[in-house]
Amino acid sequence: MNLSDYTITEQKDPKEIYGLGMLSSDRTQAADIQTLSALYQNITGKPPKEALPYFIITQNYNEQTRQFDLFVGSLLDHKELESLLLPSGIYAKSEIKSTFSFLLGQKIGKAKRDFYRHFIPQSSYSPLDITYEYHTEKSLAQNGTIEIFYAVQKKQPE
């Protein structure tokens, strides 16, 4: 991905997301998302496809252990769900085409690696430690898109 593949956007208000979270890792993330999504469906009676927009949030990444906090959920409040506040601020946004669902996890992983390896060194932004996938009706369509938002801030002059 190039710098032009990212759009800088400002989220003016925080968003409260209702869902479930757990400690995850690079190795277990795909299975952990499935586990949390199934628990979400059991609690709410709604599969993620009916709880749009649906969020998959990662934060507090530990580079040594490669572990992080994972949270999945939606804007639908439910008494048995936890809540997480997505902060207002500046986000870099990219879009991933979901051509084949079995390749989607690999494409999202590549997009996140590209963000840190290519966008951050070439841009005037530094990363903050929160990223989220934003799944909407557009995600469900054949050749649909998933938006990924990366919290960023302007780099400080050296």
Residue, then its C-alpha position, 0 to 999 in steps of 0.5 A: m500500500n502507498l501513502s495515497d491508499y490511506t485517508i486521514t480522518e478525524q473522529k470527532d466523538p468517541k464511540e461506545i462499542y458493546g461486546l466482548g474482549m480477551l487477551s489475544s496474540d498474533r498466532t491466535q487472533a483468527a481463532d479468538i475472533q471466531t470465539l468472541s463472535a460466537l459468544y457475542q451471538n449467543i448472548t445477543g441472539k444476533p450474528p455479527k452480520e445482523a449487528l452492523p456495524y461490527f467492530i474488531i478492535t486491537q490495542n495494547y500490543n506488546e512487541q515482546t510477547r506479541q500479545f494484545d487486547l482484542f475486543v469484538g462488538s457493535l453499537l448495540d447495547h446489551k446488559e451482558l456485554e462489556s463496553l469499550l470506548l473508541p477515542s475521538g481523534i485522528y485515524a488513518k483509514s485503509e480499505i481491504k477488498s474481501t474477494f475470497s473470505f478464506l483469504l481475508g485474514q491474510k489480507i488484513g494482516k498484510a494491510k496492518r503490516d504495510f501500515y507500520r512498515h510503509f505508511i508510518p515511516q513515509s508519513s507525517y504521523s506516528p501510530l497510537d496503540i489502537t486499530y479497528e476493523y469496521h464491518t458494514e453492509k459493504s463488507l458482506a457484498q461479493n467483492g465487498t470492502i472492510e475499512i481499517f482505522y489506525a489511531v495516529q497523531k502528528k509526528q513531533p519535530e525532532 
